Amino acid sequence: MSGRARKNRMARGRLPQKAQSGAPVEGEQPGNGSSRGQQRQRQGRQAPEPAAALEVAPAPASTQARGGAEISAQPSATARAPTCAEILTRPAGRARAPAWARAAVPIRPPLAPAPASELVRHEEPRGAEGGAEVGASTFPEEEGQVSARLRELTQRKKQRGKQNIHDIGVNTRQNLRHFIECKRGTSGTVVQLKTNHFRLTALPQWALYQYHVNFNPQMDSKRLRSVLLDVHKQLLGKCYSFDGAILFLCHRLRNKVTEVFSQTHSGENVRITITLTNELLPNSPTCLQFYNIIFKRFLNTMNLVQIGRNFYDICNGAEDMRDLRFNICPGFITSILQYENDIMLCTDVSHKVVRKDTVLDLINDFQRSGRHTAREDILKEIRGQIVYTKHNNRTYRVDDIDWEQNPRSTFEKDGSDISFLNYYRQQYRAAITDLEQPVLVSLPKRKKGPDGRLKSPALLMPELCNLTGLTRSMRMNDRVTKNIANRTRLSPEKRYSELQKLVDNIHRNTDVQRELQEWGLDFDKQSLSLTARVLPVQKLNEDRRAMSICCTDWSKEIKRGQLSYPKPLNNWLLVFNYENERLAQILWEKLNITTRALGINLRPPLQCPVEDKIEEYLKVLEKNITPQTQIAVCLLPNNKKDKYDAIKKYLCVTHPVPSQCIVAETLNRPQILLSVVTRLALQMNCKIGGHLWKISMPLTDAMFVGIDCYHDTASGCESVAGFVASLDTSLTKWYSWCFLQKPGQEFLDGLMSCLETALGAWKKNNKQCPLPKFIFVYRDGVGDGQLQTMVDYEVPQILRCLNSHPNYSYKLVVIVVKKRLNARFFVEKNGRLENPSAGTVIDVEVTRPEWYDFFIISQSVRVGTVMPTHYNVIFDNTDLTPDQIQCLTYKLCYMYYNWTGVIRVPAPCQYAHKLAFLVGQSIRKNPHKALSDSLYYL
């Protein structure tokens, strides 16, 4: 039987996502949850396995073919730190360091594009060429509106080859003329921090030669490719590094193209072609790739196993949760990059949950149930899940199941048919015992390879795939989540100790040290220390209309005083099923007490009991909602997603009214009932237009925009772009809009129309100033390697929209916000390492020389290690100083109404995320325009 994945066997379906409870109590602080970065988790290169596992016979003879630093002044420790208000009200001007400290920023050349031949990926068996069309058909070209410009940029990026995940060579600072000389602020209290960065103290003094290595016939196993090449050590010399496709040597081979031959353990002859592609100097940006490859080899020497991009101690460090049927494997995330003054290693602790059961075990459990819908249930359960294959240390996302194929089925490889059974035996020495199991299908993340050819789906054996992550039942189990949190949420002291232990082991390992000396490399034994600044805590409600608040968590203070601008709630619905009538009465009584303390005038609701059926909820909503209805509150008996989605879709699209859903179970906890009801009252009031608190923004007539995208990678549904813009100086009114795009598309096609309608909404709310003088755009969700496309595609749209207004002298700042970081910072207090204080700004040493960037730690975290947020200013035509932009950004982290405290990202970003998430998860249509001026998505 053919190994091609046929279209009629790959019917697409949507996996029901985890139901959203709708309760006002969040499990964690906003901004700390998973991001689109997790939804689009990428596969990294696999680590070579021990060579001793394979027997490779060298060919009788080797045959060669013919032919071929910036300096900045430090603020005085004795000087009084100015407040944010003082900073923001300073006269705008160029940010300059003292004359002796000004130096030109070192502009490094961009990374040279690698030739297409270097980009060969060796993966699991894939269908023949015809099968590639099946993988592509999942995301048809006619779906979505992708502009020609975006297609052009995307194609150009693919032609450049391997994804530039760290955006090396993307220089956005060179266009910001007033920040070329200095991008550092001076305000705040000086503090000394430790980091998780280690300097490279020695660099090689020789040239590096880069080769591309091709195997004929193709060897899919990276371990086998490494073993076949290792046979020729006499030719390659002592110092060489091979990652499966690219070879680095510190000497040049005689010919530009060299051919050698090896034999596999089965006696198959393999021709290896080694082609020179580049000659690199030690300070070349391309050498950063080599340094990362070398360091990963060190980790492999220390018996750490690469899974995806990270390394884990599976053999010795995995903690066996026996009664829970999974292992927690500790590991490390590593990267070597050029920072402001030095090339440094950045490393952080990581954990991976690997379950003991395989996909085959899951399939057998479902089939033993005897249900006639077993196949459909299996597909719903595993579609979108990430599986781990031990034979090559790779991770894949399961997209479909081909029930017509089994291990005896064949596919075409190197011009001949081979069965899955023999393929896995020859390539990986992996034994398959169940000959009746189906085949898993993993679609390629990109439809086309660098050469423009369509890519085929990867075909996997369920028996060889271990499940990763947690099932929904596991996530609902408090014992499971608590056990995982206790082992993975490390304190600053513990995290730093683990990182220091890794570096100590590197320096103690004789094999690693010998190789470091051969390459002329060395690392610092101690992590980098740097000087940071702590901005003062911001003050809320300075106009004295409500209780003044000056802290980073005001959950207690908000209960003791009135809101900034409470809005009366006179006409609202309370919908509940008959079984929860008692809870509905308790909810109304508690709301009446809580709102009185908050200064909200609350009248009794129109109570609507219904039967617990979706259609009954919709009927009662249709019957009782009037044009005067301010909000509909639905008390749901459980957190089933279909019911929640149906209610939200009806009230956001068909009959636009703000809504609030709460699960009955939340009200059955007397110990947290008052807190739950308080947050419910806050949510209800801000959704109908009330102002919970205010912050003073010295920049008048400034609009703050947040943009984010949501991608449902599991079901392949359309992506959703969320756009949010402030409409007043106090950041209490917001305009929102979203639109659907092609699945997986991150960049916005309709950005011009969104900004234009936002400017129209601004004009209606600000009669004296029809257009904002300042516009700050905070763009979240830009993934690794996407910065250049963002600069080339979205920024021009913003400029075209603003330039279309005649005589409009606008001031624009565009900032890329990134939450998924490996950087960590620690402060030493009383001999122990702790989290830095909220408001800590880092803009030295660990920033990038080609960017105008900085880090802000905006939250106070008591459990675990705080995560900073990275900000990269990619466009700025204002005269604002770094201090002013940093303080404005920090202030925005106070203005998110769905959390009574400071959050990790500016409020516009979090609002845009909540909007895109609600529409992508539950509505899947454009919300009604009547809701565009309310925070209905909280």
Secondary structure as GFF3:
##gff-version 3
##sequence-region A 1 938
A	DSSP	three_ten_helix	7	9	.	.	.	ID=ss1
A	DSSP	alpha_helix	36	39	.	.	.	ID=ss2
A	DSSP	three_ten_helix	51	53	.	.	.	ID=ss3
A	DSSP	beta_strand	57	58	.	.	.	ID=ss4
A	DSSP	alpha_helix	84	88	.	.	.	ID=ss5
A	DSSP	three_ten_helix	99	101	.	.	.	ID=ss6
A	DSSP	three_ten_helix	116	119	.	.	.	ID=ss7
A	DSSP	alpha_helix	129	137	.	.	.	ID=ss8
A	DSSP	alpha_helix	148	159	.	.	.	ID=ss9
A	DSSP	three_ten_helix	173	175	.	.	.	ID=ss10
A	DSSP	three_ten_helix	177	179	.	.	.	ID=ss11
A	DSSP	beta_strand	189	195	.	.	.	ID=ss12
A	DSSP	beta_strand	197	202	.	.	.	ID=ss13
A	DSSP	beta_strand	208	216	.	.	.	ID=ss14
A	DSSP	alpha_helix	222	230	.	.	.	ID=ss15
A	DSSP	alpha_helix	233	236	.	.	.	ID=ss16
A	DSSP	beta_strand	240	242	.	.	.	ID=ss17
A	DSSP	beta_strand	246	249	.	.	.	ID=ss18
A	DSSP	beta_strand	257	263	.	.	.	ID=ss19
A	DSSP	beta_strand	269	280	.	.	.	ID=ss20
A	DSSP	alpha_helix	287	301	.	.	.	ID=ss21
A	DSSP	beta_strand	305	307	.	.	.	ID=ss22
A	DSSP	beta_strand	310	312	.	.	.	ID=ss23
A	DSSP	beta_strand	319	321	.	.	.	ID=ss24
A	DSSP	three_ten_helix	322	324	.	.	.	ID=ss25
A	DSSP	beta_strand	326	338	.	.	.	ID=ss26
A	DSSP	beta_strand	343	358	.	.	.	ID=ss27
A	DSSP	alpha_helix	359	368	.	.	.	ID=ss28
A	DSSP	alpha_helix	374	382	.	.	.	ID=ss29
A	DSSP	beta_strand	386	389	.	.	.	ID=ss30
A	DSSP	beta_strand	394	397	.	.	.	ID=ss31
A	DSSP	beta_strand	400	402	.	.	.	ID=ss32
A	DSSP	beta_strand	410	413	.	.	.	ID=ss33
A	DSSP	beta_strand	416	419	.	.	.	ID=ss34
A	DSSP	alpha_helix	420	428	.	.	.	ID=ss35
A	DSSP	beta_strand	439	442	.	.	.	ID=ss36
A	DSSP	beta_strand	458	460	.	.	.	ID=ss37
A	DSSP	three_ten_helix	462	464	.	.	.	ID=ss38
A	DSSP	beta_strand	465	468	.	.	.	ID=ss39
A	DSSP	alpha_helix	472	476	.	.	.	ID=ss40
A	DSSP	alpha_helix	478	488	.	.	.	ID=ss41
A	DSSP	alpha_helix	492	508	.	.	.	ID=ss42
A	DSSP	alpha_helix	510	519	.	.	.	ID=ss43
A	DSSP	beta_strand	522	523	.	.	.	ID=ss44
A	DSSP	beta_strand	529	534	.	.	.	ID=ss45
A	DSSP	alpha_helix	557	560	.	.	.	ID=ss46
A	DSSP	beta_strand	572	577	.	.	.	ID=ss47
A	DSSP	three_ten_helix	578	580	.	.	.	ID=ss48
A	DSSP	alpha_helix	581	598	.	.	.	ID=ss49
A	DSSP	beta_strand	606	610	.	.	.	ID=ss50
A	DSSP	alpha_helix	614	624	.	.	.	ID=ss51
A	DSSP	beta_strand	631	636	.	.	.	ID=ss52
A	DSSP	alpha_helix	641	649	.	.	.	ID=ss53
A	DSSP	pi_helix	650	654	.	.	.	ID=ss54
A	DSSP	beta_strand	659	663	.	.	.	ID=ss55
A	DSSP	three_ten_helix	664	668	.	.	.	ID=ss56
A	DSSP	three_ten_helix	670	672	.	.	.	ID=ss57
A	DSSP	alpha_helix	673	687	.	.	.	ID=ss58
A	DSSP	beta_strand	702	710	.	.	.	ID=ss59
A	DSSP	beta_strand	719	726	.	.	.	ID=ss60
A	DSSP	beta_strand	734	741	.	.	.	ID=ss61
A	DSSP	alpha_helix	751	765	.	.	.	ID=ss62
A	DSSP	beta_strand	774	780	.	.	.	ID=ss63
A	DSSP	alpha_helix	787	803	.	.	.	ID=ss64
A	DSSP	beta_strand	811	818	.	.	.	ID=ss65
A	DSSP	beta_strand	825	829	.	.	.	ID=ss66
A	DSSP	beta_strand	832	834	.	.	.	ID=ss67
A	DSSP	beta_strand	840	842	.	.	.	ID=ss68
A	DSSP	beta_strand	852	857	.	.	.	ID=ss69
A	DSSP	beta_strand	869	876	.	.	.	ID=ss70
A	DSSP	alpha_helix	882	892	.	.	.	ID=ss71
A	DSSP	alpha_helix	907	918	.	.	.	ID=ss72
A	DSSP	pi_helix	919	923	.	.	.	ID=ss73
A	DSSP	three_ten_helix	929	931	.	.	.	ID=ss74
###
